[in-house]
Amino acid sequence: MKKVIVACGSGVATSQTVASKVTRLLNERNQSHIKVEVIDLKSLDSHIKDSAAYIAITKVDKQYPIP
């Protein structure tokens, strides 16, 4: 299963809202097999390895090899 991660400072409010919208958009496009996961920015390095893409709500100084 492919995974998209949504990361913000605490992984609570803003990222939850964005993840909900991304999930809705994926479902509308018949892509419900893609899992959307919410994390905090401190956890980004450990979750990025098995993700197809990520959405950072705040500025991320590091570059990752995925979109």
PQR file with spaces between the fields and no chain letter, atoms N, CA, C, O and H, PARSE charges and radii, in Angstrom:
ATOM       1  N    MET     1       0.841   -1.180    0.000 -0.4000 1.5000
ATOM       2  CA   MET     1       0.000    0.000    0.000 -0.0000 2.0000
ATOM       3  C    MET     1       0.884    1.239    0.000  0.5500 1.7000
ATOM       4  O    MET     1       1.826    1.344    0.785 -0.5500 1.4000
ATOM       5  N    LYS     2       0.571    2.165   -0.880 -0.4000 1.5000
ATOM       6  CA   LYS     2       1.305    3.424   -0.921 -0.0000 2.0000
ATOM       7  C    LYS     2       0.871    4.297    0.254  0.5500 1.7000
ATOM       8  O    LYS     2      -0.252    4.196    0.749 -0.5500 1.4000
ATOM       9  H    LYS     2      -0.194    2.080   -1.518  0.4000 1.0000
ATOM      10  N    LYS     3       1.798    5.160    0.687 -0.4000 1.5000
ATOM      11  CA   LYS     3       1.518    6.025    1.825 -0.0000 2.0000
ATOM      12  C    LYS     3       1.963    7.452    1.532  0.5500 1.7000
ATOM      13  O    LYS     3       3.045    7.684    0.992 -0.5500 1.4000
ATOM      14  H    LYS     3       2.710    5.242    0.284  0.4000 1.0000
ATOM      15  N    VAL     4       1.112    8.397    1.897 -0.4000 1.5000
ATOM      16  CA   VAL     4       1.431    9.819    1.838 -0.0000 2.0000
ATOM      17  C    VAL     4       1.425   10.317    3.266  0.5500 1.7000
ATOM      18  O    VAL     4       0.483   10.050    4.011 -0.5500 1.4000
ATOM      19  H    VAL     4       0.234    8.209    2.336  0.4000 1.0000
ATOM      20  N    ILE     5       2.463   11.039    3.660 -0.4000 1.5000
ATOM      21  CA   ILE     5       2.490   11.575    5.013 -0.0000 2.0000
ATOM      22  C    ILE     5       2.271   13.078    4.982  0.5500 1.7000
ATOM      23  O    ILE     5       2.734   13.783    4.086 -0.5500 1.4000
ATOM      24  H    ILE     5       3.228   11.256    3.055  0.4000 1.0000
ATOM      25  N    VAL     6       1.550   13.540    5.988 -0.4000 1.5000
ATOM      26  CA   VAL     6       1.277   14.960    6.166 -0.0000 2.0000
ATOM      27  C    VAL     6       1.916   15.343    7.494  0.5500 1.7000
ATOM      28  O    VAL     6       1.584   14.782    8.538 -0.5500 1.4000
ATOM      29  H    VAL     6       1.174   12.968    6.716  0.4000 1.0000
ATOM      30  N    ALA     7       2.840   16.308    7.445 -0.4000 1.5000
ATOM      31  CA   ALA     7       3.593   16.670    8.640 -0.0000 2.0000
ATOM      32  C    ALA     7       3.425   18.143    8.994  0.5500 1.7000
ATOM      33  O    ALA     7       3.463   19.018    8.129 -0.5500 1.4000
ATOM      34  H    ALA     7       3.109   16.764    6.597  0.4000 1.0000
ATOM      35  N    CYS     8       3.240   18.393   10.280 -0.4000 1.5000
ATOM      36  CA   CYS     8       3.234   19.767   10.791 -0.0000 2.0000
ATOM      37  C    CYS     8       3.991   19.775   12.111  0.5500 1.7000
ATOM      38  O    CYS     8       4.492   18.741   12.553 -0.5500 1.4000
ATOM      39  H    CYS     8       3.209   17.683   10.983  0.4000 1.0000
ATOM      40  N    GLY     9       4.070   20.912   12.721 -0.4000 1.5000
ATOM      41  CA   GLY     9       4.850   21.052   13.944 -0.0000 2.0000
ATOM      42  C    GLY     9       4.507   20.055   15.028  0.5500 1.7000
ATOM      43  O    GLY     9       5.402   19.475   15.642 -0.5500 1.4000
ATOM      44  H    GLY     9       3.663   21.751   12.362  0.4000 1.0000
ATOM      45  N    SER    10       3.217   19.845   15.274 -0.4000 1.5000
ATOM      46  CA   SER    10       2.824   18.934   16.348 -0.0000 2.0000
ATOM      47  C    SER    10       2.105   17.685   15.846  0.5500 1.7000
ATOM      48  O    SER    10       1.928   16.735   16.609 -0.5500 1.4000
ATOM      49  H    SER    10       2.490   20.316   14.775  0.4000 1.0000
ATOM      50  N    GLY    11       1.694   17.666   14.601 -0.4000 1.5000
ATOM      51  CA   GLY    11       0.987   16.516   14.059 -0.0000 2.0000
ATOM      52  C    GLY    11      -0.445   16.418   14.554  0.5500 1.7000
ATOM      53  O    GLY    11      -1.020   15.330   14.589 -0.5500 1.4000
ATOM      54  H    GLY    11       1.838   18.438   13.982  0.4000 1.0000
ATOM      55  N    VAL    12      -1.029   17.556   14.937 -0.4000 1.5000
ATOM      56  CA   VAL    12      -2.370   17.506   15.508 -0.0000 2.0000
ATOM      57  C    VAL    12      -3.381   18.249   14.648  0.5500 1.7000
ATOM      58  O    VAL    12      -4.114   17.612   13.890 -0.5500 1.4000
ATOM      59  H    VAL    12      -0.563   18.440   14.908  0.4000 1.0000
ATOM      60  N    ALA    13      -3.444   19.534   14.736 -0.4000 1.5000
ATOM      61  CA   ALA    13      -4.562   20.290   14.144 -0.0000 2.0000
ATOM      62  C    ALA    13      -4.463   20.476   12.637  0.5500 1.7000
ATOM      63  O    ALA    13      -5.265   19.918   11.888 -0.5500 1.4000
ATOM      64  H    ALA    13      -2.849   20.051   15.351  0.4000 1.0000
ATOM      65  N    THR    14      -3.495   21.246   12.192 -0.4000 1.5000
ATOM      66  CA   THR    14      -3.407   21.592   10.769 -0.0000 2.0000
ATOM      67  C    THR    14      -3.190   20.365    9.902  0.5500 1.7000
ATOM      68  O    THR    14      -3.839   20.219    8.866 -0.5500 1.4000
ATOM      69  H    THR    14      -2.843   21.699   12.800  0.4000 1.0000
ATOM      70  N    SER    15      -2.312   19.503   10.296 -0.4000 1.5000
ATOM      71  CA   SER    15      -2.031   18.322    9.480 -0.0000 2.0000
ATOM      72  C    SER    15      -3.240   17.387    9.416  0.5500 1.7000
ATOM      73  O    SER    15      -3.447   16.726    8.398 -0.5500 1.4000
ATOM      74  H    SER    15      -1.785   19.621   11.138  0.4000 1.0000
ATOM      75  N    GLN    16      -4.031   17.320   10.470 -0.4000 1.5000
ATOM      76  CA   GLN    16      -5.245   16.502   10.453 -0.0000 2.0000
ATOM      77  C    GLN    16      -6.230   17.031    9.409  0.5500 1.7000
ATOM      78  O    GLN    16      -6.839   16.262    8.666 -0.5500 1.4000
ATOM      79  H    GLN    16      -3.863   17.857   11.296  0.4000 1.0000
ATOM      80  N    THR    17      -6.374   18.351    9.366 -0.4000 1.5000
ATOM      81  CA   THR    17      -7.280   18.974    8.404 -0.0000 2.0000
ATOM      82  C    THR    17      -6.825   18.703    6.976  0.5500 1.7000
ATOM      83  O    THR    17      -7.630   18.326    6.124 -0.5500 1.4000
ATOM      84  H    THR    17      -5.880   18.977    9.970  0.4000 1.0000
ATOM      85  N    VAL    18      -5.541   18.894    6.716 -0.4000 1.5000
ATOM      86  CA   VAL    18      -4.995   18.657    5.375 -0.0000 2.0000
ATOM      87  C    VAL    18      -5.107   17.173    5.008  0.5500 1.7000
ATOM      88  O    VAL    18      -5.477   16.844    3.881 -0.5500 1.4000
ATOM      89  H    VAL    18      -4.887   19.200    7.407  0.4000 1.0000
ATOM      90  N    ALA    19      -4.797   16.295    5.933 -0.4000 1.5000
ATOM      91  CA   ALA    19      -4.887   14.856    5.666 -0.0000 2.0000
ATOM      92  C    ALA    19      -6.315   14.450    5.320  0.5500 1.7000
ATOM      93  O    ALA    19      -6.530   13.620    4.437 -0.5500 1.4000
ATOM      94  H    ALA    19      -4.497   16.562    6.848  0.4000 1.0000
ATOM      95  N    SER    20      -7.269   15.021    5.998 -0.4000 1.5000
ATOM      96  CA   SER    20      -8.676   14.734    5.718 -0.0000 2.0000
ATOM      97  C    SER    20      -9.047   15.157    4.298  0.5500 1.7000
ATOM      98  O    SER    20      -9.734   14.422    3.589 -0.5500 1.4000
ATOM      99  H    SER    20      -7.095   15.695    6.715  0.4000 1.0000
ATOM     100  N    LYS    21      -8.599   16.323    3.890 -0.4000 1.5000
ATOM     101  CA   LYS    21      -8.881   16.811    2.536 -0.0000 2.0000
ATOM     102  C    LYS    21      -8.173   15.971    1.478  0.5500 1.7000
ATOM     103  O    LYS    21      -8.748   15.680    0.429 -0.5500 1.4000
ATOM     104  H    LYS    21      -8.041   16.920    4.466  0.4000 1.0000
ATOM     105  N    VAL    22      -6.925   15.577    1.747 -0.4000 1.5000
ATOM     106  CA   VAL    22      -6.183   14.745    0.800 -0.0000 2.0000
ATOM     107  C    VAL    22      -6.862   13.388    0.659  0.5500 1.7000
ATOM     108  O    VAL    22      -6.994   12.870   -0.450 -0.5500 1.4000
ATOM     109  H    VAL    22      -6.458   15.813    2.599  0.4000 1.0000
ATOM     110  N    THR    23      -7.290   12.814    1.769 -0.4000 1.5000
ATOM     111  CA   THR    23      -7.992   11.528    1.732 -0.0000 2.0000
ATOM     112  C    THR    23      -9.268   11.632    0.907  0.5500 1.7000
ATOM     113  O    THR    23      -9.565   10.746    0.106 -0.5500 1.4000
ATOM     114  H    THR    23      -7.183   13.235    2.671  0.4000 1.0000
ATOM     115  N    ARG    24     -10.019   12.705    1.100 -0.4000 1.5000
ATOM     116  CA   ARG    24     -11.245   12.908    0.334 -0.0000 2.0000
ATOM     117  C    ARG    24     -10.936   13.007   -1.161  0.5500 1.7000
ATOM     118  O    ARG    24     -11.624   12.395   -1.978 -0.5500 1.4000
ATOM     119  H    ARG    24      -9.777   13.424    1.750  0.4000 1.0000
ATOM     120  N    LEU    25      -9.902   13.778   -1.524 -0.4000 1.5000
ATOM     121  CA   LEU    25      -9.527   13.922   -2.931 -0.0000 2.0000
ATOM     122  C    LEU    25      -9.078   12.588   -3.542  0.5500 1.7000
ATOM     123  O    LEU    25      -9.424   12.276   -4.681 -0.5500 1.4000
ATOM     124  H    LEU    25      -9.343   14.276   -0.860  0.4000 1.0000
ATOM     125  N    LEU    26      -8.320   11.818   -2.792 -0.4000 1.5000
ATOM     126  CA   LEU    26      -7.881   10.510   -3.278 -0.0000 2.0000
ATOM     127  C    LEU    26      -9.074    9.583   -3.502  0.5500 1.7000
ATOM     128  O    LEU    26      -9.141    8.877   -4.509 -0.5500 1.4000
ATOM     129  H    LEU    26      -8.038   12.072   -1.866  0.4000 1.0000
ATOM     130  N    ASN    27     -10.010    9.591   -2.561 -0.4000 1.5000
ATOM     131  CA   ASN    27     -11.201    8.757   -2.700 -0.0000 2.0000
ATOM     132  C    ASN    27     -12.035    9.166   -3.907  0.5500 1.7000
ATOM     133  O    ASN    27     -12.570    8.309   -4.610 -0.5500 1.4000
ATOM     134  H    ASN    27      -9.956   10.165   -1.743  0.4000 1.0000
ATOM     135  N    GLU    28     -12.151   10.467   -4.151 -0.4000 1.5000
ATOM     136  CA   GLU    28     -12.895   10.955   -5.317 -0.0000 2.0000
ATOM     137  C    GLU    28     -12.259   10.499   -6.625  0.5500 1.7000
ATOM     138  O    GLU    28     -12.942   10.370   -7.641 -0.5500 1.4000
ATOM     139  H    GLU    28     -11.716   11.163   -3.579  0.4000 1.0000
ATOM     140  N    ARG    29     -10.969   10.259   -6.600 -0.4000 1.5000
ATOM     141  CA   ARG    29     -10.232    9.839   -7.799 -0.0000 2.0000
ATOM     142  C    ARG    29      -9.966    8.328   -7.811  0.5500 1.7000
ATOM     143  O    ARG    29      -9.093    7.840   -8.529 -0.5500 1.4000
ATOM     144  H    ARG    29     -10.413   10.364   -5.775  0.4000 1.0000
ATOM     145  N    ASN    30     -10.745    7.600   -6.993 -0.4000 1.5000
ATOM     146  CA   ASN    30     -10.624    6.138   -6.908 -0.0000 2.0000
ATOM     147  C    ASN    30      -9.214    5.686   -6.537  0.5500 1.7000
ATOM     148  O    ASN    30      -8.709    4.694   -7.064 -0.5500 1.4000
ATOM     149  H    ASN    30     -11.454    7.996   -6.410  0.4000 1.0000
ATOM     150  N    GLN    31      -8.594    6.415   -5.635 -0.4000 1.5000
ATOM     151  CA   GLN    31      -7.249    6.083   -5.150 -0.0000 2.0000
ATOM     152  C    GLN    31      -7.300    5.752   -3.653  0.5500 1.7000
ATOM     153  O    GLN    31      -6.388    6.101   -2.903 -0.5500 1.4000
ATOM     154  H    GLN    31      -9.004    7.220   -5.206  0.4000 1.0000
ATOM     155  N    SER    32      -8.356    5.086   -3.233 -0.4000 1.5000
ATOM     156  CA   SER    32      -8.543    4.803   -1.804 -0.0000 2.0000
ATOM     157  C    SER    32      -7.519    3.813   -1.257  0.5500 1.7000
ATOM     158  O    SER    32      -7.443    3.618   -0.044 -0.5500 1.4000
ATOM     159  H    SER    32      -9.097    4.802   -3.842  0.4000 1.0000
ATOM     160  N    HIS    33      -6.740    3.192   -2.116 -0.4000 1.5000
ATOM     161  CA   HIS    33      -5.690    2.278   -1.665 -0.0000 2.0000
ATOM     162  C    HIS    33      -4.472    3.034   -1.104  0.5500 1.7000
ATOM     163  O    HIS    33      -3.581    2.416   -0.521 -0.5500 1.4000
ATOM     164  H    HIS    33      -6.801    3.350   -3.102  0.4000 1.0000
ATOM     165  N    ILE    34      -4.430    4.340   -1.273 -0.4000 1.5000
ATOM     166  CA   ILE    34      -3.325    5.151   -0.754 -0.0000 2.0000
ATOM     167  C    ILE    34      -3.660    5.596    0.660  0.5500 1.7000
ATOM     168  O    ILE    34      -4.697    6.216    0.895 -0.5500 1.4000
ATOM     169  H    ILE    34      -5.154    4.842   -1.747  0.4000 1.0000
ATOM     170  N    LYS    35      -2.791    5.280    1.586 -0.4000 1.5000
ATOM     171  CA   LYS    35      -2.990    5.629    2.996 -0.0000 2.0000
ATOM     172  C    LYS    35      -2.406    7.023    3.257  0.5500 1.7000
ATOM     173  O    LYS    35      -1.303    7.330    2.804 -0.5500 1.4000
ATOM     174  H    LYS    35      -1.948    4.776    1.395  0.4000 1.0000
ATOM     175  N    VAL    36      -3.135    7.852    3.977 -0.4000 1.5000
ATOM     176  CA   VAL    36      -2.658    9.178    4.365 -0.0000 2.0000
ATOM     177  C    VAL    36      -2.414    9.147    5.868  0.5500 1.7000
ATOM     178  O    VAL    36      -3.316    8.841    6.648 -0.5500 1.4000
ATOM     179  H    VAL    36      -4.030    7.603    4.346  0.4000 1.0000
ATOM     180  N    GLU    37      -1.196    9.464    6.260 -0.4000 1.5000
ATOM     181  CA   GLU    37      -0.803    9.389    7.667 -0.0000 2.0000
ATOM     182  C    GLU    37      -0.346   10.757    8.167  0.5500 1.7000
ATOM     183  O    GLU    37       0.355   11.479    7.458 -0.5500 1.4000
ATOM     184  H    GLU    37      -0.464    9.712    5.627  0.4000 1.0000
ATOM     185  N    VAL    38      -0.739   11.107    9.373 -0.4000 1.5000
ATOM     186  CA   VAL    38      -0.383   12.384    9.986 -0.0000 2.0000
ATOM     187  C    VAL    38       0.759   12.159   10.974  0.5500 1.7000
ATOM     188  O    VAL    38       0.714   11.244   11.797 -0.5500 1.4000
ATOM     189  H    VAL    38      -1.308   10.520    9.949  0.4000 1.0000
ATOM     190  N    ILE    39       1.790   13.012   10.879 -0.4000 1.5000
ATOM     191  CA   ILE    39       2.928   12.919   11.794 -0.0000 2.0000
ATOM     192  C    ILE    39       3.374   14.320   12.202  0.5500 1.7000
ATOM     193  O    ILE    39       2.928   15.317   11.635 -0.5500 1.4000
ATOM     194  H    ILE    39       1.827   13.755   10.211  0.4000 1.0000
ATOM     195  N    ASP    40       4.263   14.379   13.196 -0.4000 1.5000
ATOM     196  CA   ASP    40       4.880   15.656   13.524 -0.0000 2.0000
ATOM     197  C    ASP    40       6.206   15.755   12.772  0.5500 1.7000
ATOM     198  O    ASP    40       6.759   14.739   12.349 -0.5500 1.4000
ATOM     199  H    ASP    40       4.625   13.569   13.657  0.4000 1.0000
ATOM     200  N    LEU    41       6.710   16.959   12.607 -0.4000 1.5000
ATOM     201  CA   LEU    41       7.933   17.164   11.814 -0.0000 2.0000
ATOM     202  C    LEU    41       9.135   16.408   12.367  0.5500 1.7000
ATOM     203  O    LEU    41      10.001   15.982   11.603 -0.5500 1.4000
ATOM     204  H    LEU    41       6.262   17.784   12.950  0.4000 1.0000
ATOM     205  N    LYS    42       9.197   16.240   13.673 -0.4000 1.5000
ATOM     206  CA   LYS    42      10.324   15.519   14.267 -0.0000 2.0000
ATOM     207  C    LYS    42      10.374   14.067   13.810  0.5500 1.7000
ATOM     208  O    LYS    42      11.439   13.450   13.826 -0.5500 1.4000
ATOM     209  H    LYS    42       8.493   16.587   14.293  0.4000 1.0000
ATOM     210  N    SER    43       9.239   13.517   13.406 -0.4000 1.5000
ATOM     211  CA   SER    43       9.169   12.120   12.981 -0.0000 2.0000
ATOM     212  C    SER    43       9.341   11.938   11.475  0.5500 1.7000
ATOM     213  O    SER    43       9.332   10.810   10.980 -0.5500 1.4000
ATOM     214  H    SER    43       8.374   14.018   13.393  0.4000 1.0000
ATOM     215  N    LEU    44       9.495   13.022   10.759 -0.4000 1.5000
ATOM     216  CA   LEU    44       9.549   12.967    9.294 -0.0000 2.0000
ATOM     217  C    LEU    44      10.657   12.052    8.784  0.5500 1.7000
ATOM     218  O    LEU    44      10.426   11.260    7.870 -0.5500 1.4000
ATOM     219  H    LEU    44       9.502   13.938   11.160  0.4000 1.0000
ATOM     220  N    ASP    45      11.842   12.144    9.349 -0.4000 1.5000
ATOM     221  CA   ASP    45      12.961   11.313    8.882 -0.0000 2.0000
ATOM     222  C    ASP    45      12.663    9.817    8.990  0.5500 1.7000
ATOM     223  O    ASP    45      13.039    9.048    8.105 -0.5500 1.4000
ATOM     224  H    ASP    45      12.031   12.787   10.091  0.4000 1.0000
ATOM     225  N    SER    46      12.003    9.406   10.046 -0.4000 1.5000
ATOM     226  CA   SER    46      11.746    7.970   10.218 -0.0000 2.0000
ATOM     227  C    SER    46      10.582    7.479    9.358  0.5500 1.7000
ATOM     228  O    SER    46      10.538    6.294    9.027 -0.5500 1.4000
ATOM     229  H    SER    46      11.698   10.031   10.764  0.4000 1.0000
ATOM     230  N    HIS    47       9.655    8.332    8.991 -0.4000 1.5000
ATOM     231  CA   HIS    47       8.509    7.919    8.187 -0.0000 2.0000
ATOM     232  C    HIS    47       8.724    8.095    6.692  0.5500 1.7000
ATOM     233  O    HIS    47       8.013    7.480    5.897 -0.5500 1.4000
ATOM     234  H    HIS    47       9.691    9.295    9.260  0.4000 1.0000
ATOM     235  N    ILE    48       9.667    8.903    6.298 -0.4000 1.5000
ATOM     236  CA   ILE    48       9.864    9.228    4.888 -0.0000 2.0000
ATOM     237  C    ILE    48      10.338    8.013    4.079  0.5500 1.7000
ATOM     238  O    ILE    48      10.097    7.940    2.874 -0.5500 1.4000
ATOM     239  H    ILE    48      10.244    9.402    6.944  0.4000 1.0000
ATOM     240  N    LYS    49      11.003    7.074    4.729 -0.4000 1.5000
ATOM     241  CA   LYS    49      11.601    5.932    4.037 -0.0000 2.0000
ATOM     242  C    LYS    49      10.580    5.062    3.302  0.5500 1.7000
ATOM     243  O    LYS    49      10.868    4.532    2.229 -0.5500 1.4000
ATOM     244  H    LYS    49      11.199    7.134    5.708  0.4000 1.0000
ATOM     245  N    ASP    50       9.394    4.917    3.881 -0.4000 1.5000
ATOM     246  CA   ASP    50       8.402    4.043    3.266 -0.0000 2.0000
ATOM     247  C    ASP    50       7.187    4.815    2.751  0.5500 1.7000
ATOM     248  O    ASP    50       6.074    4.291    2.720 -0.5500 1.4000
ATOM     249  H    ASP    50       9.161    5.347    4.753  0.4000 1.0000
ATOM     250  N    SER    51       7.413    6.065    2.350 -0.4000 1.5000
ATOM     251  CA   SER    51       6.329    6.905    1.850 -0.0000 2.0000
ATOM     252  C    SER    51       6.523    7.210    0.370  0.5500 1.7000
ATOM     253  O    SER    51       7.646    7.302   -0.126 -0.5500 1.4000
ATOM     254  H    SER    51       8.318    6.491    2.376  0.4000 1.0000
ATOM     255  N    ALA    52       5.400    7.363   -0.316 -0.4000 1.5000
ATOM     256  CA   ALA    52       5.443    7.702   -1.737 -0.0000 2.0000
ATOM     257  C    ALA    52       5.548    9.209   -1.945  0.5500 1.7000
ATOM     258  O    ALA    52       6.090    9.670   -2.949 -0.5500 1.4000
ATOM     259  H    ALA    52       4.488    7.288    0.087  0.4000 1.0000
ATOM     260  N    ALA    53       5.018    9.976   -0.979 -0.4000 1.5000
ATOM     261  CA   ALA    53       5.046   11.436   -1.060 -0.0000 2.0000
ATOM     262  C    ALA    53       4.815   12.003    0.333  0.5500 1.7000
ATOM     263  O    ALA    53       4.376   11.302    1.244 -0.5500 1.4000
ATOM     264  H    ALA    53       4.577    9.601   -0.163  0.4000 1.0000
ATOM     265  N    TYR    54       5.123   13.294    0.477 -0.4000 1.5000
ATOM     266  CA   TYR    54       4.852   13.948    1.751 -0.0000 2.0000
ATOM     267  C    TYR    54       4.381   15.372    1.511  0.5500 1.7000
ATOM     268  O    TYR    54       4.696   16.005    0.503 -0.5500 1.4000
ATOM     269  H    TYR    54       5.480   13.864   -0.264  0.4000 1.0000
ATOM     270  N    ILE    55       3.615   15.845    2.481 -0.4000 1.5000
ATOM     271  CA   ILE    55       3.131   17.219    2.480 -0.0000 2.0000
ATOM     272  C    ILE    55       3.574   17.820    3.805  0.5500 1.7000
ATOM     273  O    ILE    55       3.182   17.349    4.873 -0.5500 1.4000
ATOM     274  H    ILE    55       3.360   15.331    3.300  0.4000 1.0000
ATOM     275  N    ALA    56       4.384   18.854    3.731 -0.4000 1.5000
ATOM     276  CA   ALA    56       4.838   19.540    4.945 -0.0000 2.0000
ATOM     277  C    ALA    56       4.054   20.841    5.076  0.5500 1.7000
ATOM     278  O    ALA    56       4.035   21.655    4.153 -0.5500 1.4000
ATOM     279  H    ALA    56       4.702   19.237    2.863  0.4000 1.0000
ATOM     280  N    ILE    57       3.416   21.034    6.212 -0.4000 1.5000
ATOM     281  CA   ILE    57       2.612   22.220    6.447 -0.0000 2.0000
ATOM     282  C    ILE    57       3.500   23.421    6.761  0.5500 1.7000
ATOM     283  O    ILE    57       3.140   24.561    6.467 -0.5500 1.4000
ATOM     284  H    ILE    57       3.431   20.373    6.963  0.4000 1.0000
ATOM     285  N    THR    58       4.641   23.164    7.350 -0.4000 1.5000
ATOM     286  CA   THR    58       5.601   24.223    7.648 -0.0000 2.0000
ATOM     287  C    THR    58       6.851   24.003    6.812  0.5500 1.7000
ATOM     288  O    THR    58       7.014   22.950    6.196 -0.5500 1.4000
ATOM     289  H    THR    58       4.933   22.237    7.589  0.4000 1.0000
ATOM     290  N    LYS    59       7.719   24.980    6.791 -0.4000 1.5000
ATOM     291  CA   LYS    59       8.953   24.897    5.998 -0.0000 2.0000
ATOM     292  C    LYS    59       9.860   23.789    6.524  0.5500 1.7000
ATOM     293  O    LYS    59      10.115   23.682    7.723 -0.5500 1.4000
ATOM     294  H    LYS    59       7.586   25.835    7.291  0.4000 1.0000
ATOM     295  N    VAL    60      10.335   22.975    5.596 -0.4000 1.5000
ATOM     296  CA   VAL    60      11.267   21.902    5.916 -0.0000 2.0000
ATOM     297  C    VAL    60      12.599   22.262    5.278  0.5500 1.7000
ATOM     298  O    VAL    60      12.665   22.496    4.071 -0.5500 1.4000
ATOM     299  H    VAL    60      10.128   23.062    4.622  0.4000 1.0000
ATOM     300  N    ASP    61      13.651   22.308    6.069 -0.4000 1.5000
ATOM     301  CA   ASP    61      14.968   22.717    5.568 -0.0000 2.0000
ATOM     302  C    ASP    61      15.687   21.603    4.802  0.5500 1.7000
ATOM     303  O    ASP    61      16.579   21.874    3.997 -0.5500 1.4000
ATOM     304  H    ASP    61      13.598   22.118    7.049  0.4000 1.0000
ATOM     305  N    LYS    62      15.305   20.381    5.048 -0.4000 1.5000
ATOM     306  CA   LYS    62      15.973   19.240    4.439 -0.0000 2.0000
ATOM     307  C    LYS    62      15.249   18.837    3.154  0.5500 1.7000
ATOM     308  O    LYS    62      14.030   18.978    3.055 -0.5500 1.4000
ATOM     309  H    LYS    62      14.581   20.161    5.702  0.4000 1.0000
ATOM     310  N    GLN    63      15.996   18.338    2.176 -0.4000 1.5000
ATOM     311  CA   GLN    63      15.436   17.834    0.924 -0.0000 2.0000
ATOM     312  C    GLN    63      15.282   16.320    1.027  0.5500 1.7000
ATOM     313  O    GLN    63      16.144   15.638    1.582 -0.5500 1.4000
ATOM     314  H    GLN    63      16.986   18.224    2.256  0.4000 1.0000
ATOM     315  N    TYR    64      14.187   15.802    0.494 -0.4000 1.5000
ATOM     316  CA   TYR    64      13.941   14.357    0.509 -0.0000 2.0000
ATOM     317  C    TYR    64      13.792   13.861   -0.922  0.5500 1.7000
ATOM     318  O    TYR    64      13.419   14.632   -1.806 -0.5500 1.4000
ATOM     319  H    TYR    64      13.487   16.355    0.044  0.4000 1.0000
ATOM     320  N    PRO    65      14.080   12.574   -1.165 -0.5600 1.5000
ATOM     321  CA   PRO    65      14.066   12.049   -2.530  0.2800 2.0000
ATOM     322  C    PRO    65      12.681   11.689   -3.058  0.5500 1.7000
ATOM     323  O    PRO    65      12.570   10.945   -4.032 -0.5500 1.4000
ATOM     324  N    ILE    66      11.635   12.199   -2.437 -0.4000 1.5000
ATOM     325  CA   ILE    66      10.267   11.935   -2.901 -0.0000 2.0000
ATOM     326  C    ILE    66       9.523   13.266   -3.039  0.5500 1.7000
ATOM     327  O    ILE    66       9.902   14.256   -2.413 -0.5500 1.4000
ATOM     328  H    ILE    66      11.725   12.803   -1.645  0.4000 1.0000
ATOM     329  N    PRO    67       8.477   13.292   -3.847 -0.5600 1.5000
ATOM     330  CA   PRO    67       7.741   14.554   -4.028  0.2800 2.0000
ATOM     331  C    PRO    67       6.954   14.960   -2.793  0.5500 1.7000
ATOM     332  O    PRO    67       6.288   15.996   -2.797 -0.5500 1.4000
